[in-house]
């Protein structure tokens, strides 16, 4: 799946969530690269890449938010999938994102709804007319 976003992090490669390769000098990538395998550093880079993926939209998708709900298309799709009873893993596969990204996106929706749990979030989303 191809996704687009308005900004990207610095150039980097991550392999199997265990090894990262980054330029020695981001301003001059011809100077070479460094291979990093320290778990904490690689985990931070993976989190940055996942956040970037999460904020991106499928190529050709409409970036606008629904004027009535303020939800993006992906947020609306996520709520619909989870309301139909799908697990985070299955919903993530359908949306082309990881289960971790589903949980992060759902956490953001719960915060916007001022809900302490998913059940409460579902009720509040339904009351606001967020569920199709």
Buried (B, 14 or more C-beta within 10 A) or exposed (E): EEBEBEEEEEEBEBEEEEBBBBBEEEEEEEEEBEEBEEEEEBBEBBEBBBBBBBBBBBEEEEEEEEEEBEBBBBBBBBBBBBBEEBEBEBBBBEBBBBBBBBEBBBEEBBEBBEBEEBEEBBEBBEEBEBBE
